[in-house]
Amino acid sequence: VQLVESGGGSMQAGNSLRLSCATSGRTWSNYDMAWFRQVPGKEREFVAVIRMRTDGTGGATAYAGSVEGRFTISMDDAKDMLYLEMNSLKLEDTATYYCTLGRVLWLESYYRTGDNYDYWGQGTQVTVSS
């Protein structure tokens, strides 16, 4: 499985940016995909997750409190593309953003923990300035 992020860049606070994550080699029909971010010297931080399941829970999403209402995670299953629409960017959104794929329990303690995911992209840098 390969995950390749794109769309990062430098933006002024208040603007919007959309990150993309192209997936290939995935054979699971039931899976979860998430975005995490990390700043050098700090722990990796959960951003958002989307559940892609055929058991009726598909489409469910969850967000970190710091981005809820500003960020939107979505998945185009047919294109194998994961997106993160980021609006009203803040200085504190500056980080390297990673997409990840796995099959996690739909419990907050599980989907917020990066170690529970199986595959990771290389990351894309987002820099927000004033």
C-alpha positions in Angstrom: 0.0 0.0 0.0 1.2 3.5 -0.9 -0.1 6.8 0.4 1.1 10.0 -1.2 0.1 13.4 0.2 0.0 16.6 -1.8 -1.4 20.1 -1.6 0.7 21.5 1.2 2.1 25.0 1.0 2.4 28.4 2.7 -0.7 30.3 3.4 -1.7 33.4 5.4 -3.9 32.9 8.4 -7.6 32.9 7.5 -7.2 31.3 4.1 -8.1 27.8 3.0 -6.1 24.9 1.7 -7.0 21.4 0.5 -4.7 18.5 1.1 -5.0 15.3 -1.0 -3.8 11.8 -0.3 -3.6 9.3 -3.2 -3.8 5.7 -2.2 -2.7 2.7 -4.2 -2.5 -1.0 -3.5 -5.3 -1.1 -1.0 -7.3 -4.3 -1.1 -9.5 -3.8 2.0 -13.1 -2.9 1.3 -13.5 -1.9 5.0 -11.0 0.5 6.4 -10.5 3.9 8.0 -8.4 6.8 6.9 -7.1 9.6 8.9 -5.0 12.7 9.0 -2.4 13.4 11.6 0.0 16.3 11.9 3.3 16.8 13.6 5.5 19.8 14.5 9.2 19.1 15.2 9.8 18.4 18.8 6.1 17.7 19.5 4.1 14.5 19.5 2.1 13.5 16.5 -1.5 14.9 16.7 -4.7 13.4 15.5 -6.6 15.7 13.1 -9.5 13.8 11.6 -10.7 10.3 10.6 -13.3 8.9 8.2 -14.7 5.5 8.3 -15.1 3.5 5.1 -17.2 0.5 6.0 -20.0 -1.5 4.5 -21.7 -2.3 7.8 -23.7 0.9 8.0 -21.1 3.0 9.8 -19.5 4.1 6.6 -19.1 7.8 6.2 -18.7 8.5 9.9 -16.1 11.2 10.7 -14.5 12.5 13.8 -12.3 15.6 14.4 -9.9 17.0 16.9 -11.5 19.7 18.8 -8.9 22.2 17.6 -10.0 21.8 14.0 -13.7 20.9 14.3 -15.8 23.3 12.3 -12.9 24.4 10.2 -11.6 21.2 8.6 -13.5 18.6 6.6 -12.3 15.1 5.8 -13.7 13.3 2.8 -12.9 10.3 0.7 -13.5 9.6 -2.9 -13.5 5.8 -2.8 -13.8 5.4 -6.6 -10.7 7.5 -7.1 -8.9 6.2 -4.0 -8.4 9.8 -2.9 -8.6 11.2 0.7 -9.0 14.9 1.2 -8.7 17.4 4.0 -10.3 20.7 3.4 -8.8 23.3 5.8 -10.6 26.6 6.2 -9.9 29.6 8.5 -6.3 28.5 8.9 -4.6 29.5 12.1 -0.9 29.9 12.9 -1.1 26.8 15.1 -2.2 24.7 12.1 1.4 24.9 10.9 2.7 21.3 10.7 3.6 18.4 8.5 0.4 16.6 7.7 0.3 12.8 7.2 -2.5 10.6 5.9 -2.8 7.1 7.2 -4.8 4.0 6.5 -5.9 1.2 8.9 -8.7 -0.7 10.4 -9.4 0.7 13.9 -12.0 0.3 16.5 -14.5 3.2 16.3 -13.6 4.4 19.8 -12.0 7.7 20.4 -9.0 6.2 22.2 -8.3 4.0 19.1 -8.8 6.2 16.2 -6.9 9.1 17.8 -3.8 6.9 18.3 -1.5 6.8 15.3 0.1 3.5 16.3 -3.2 1.8 15.5 -2.9 2.6 11.8 -1.0 0.4 9.4 0.2 2.6 6.5 1.5 6.2 6.4 2.3 8.7 3.7 5.5 10.8 3.7 3.8 13.9 4.7 3.1 17.4 3.3 4.1 20.6 4.9 1.6 23.3 5.7 2.9 26.6 6.9 0.5 29.3 8.1 1.8 32.9 8.5 0.3 36.0 9.9 
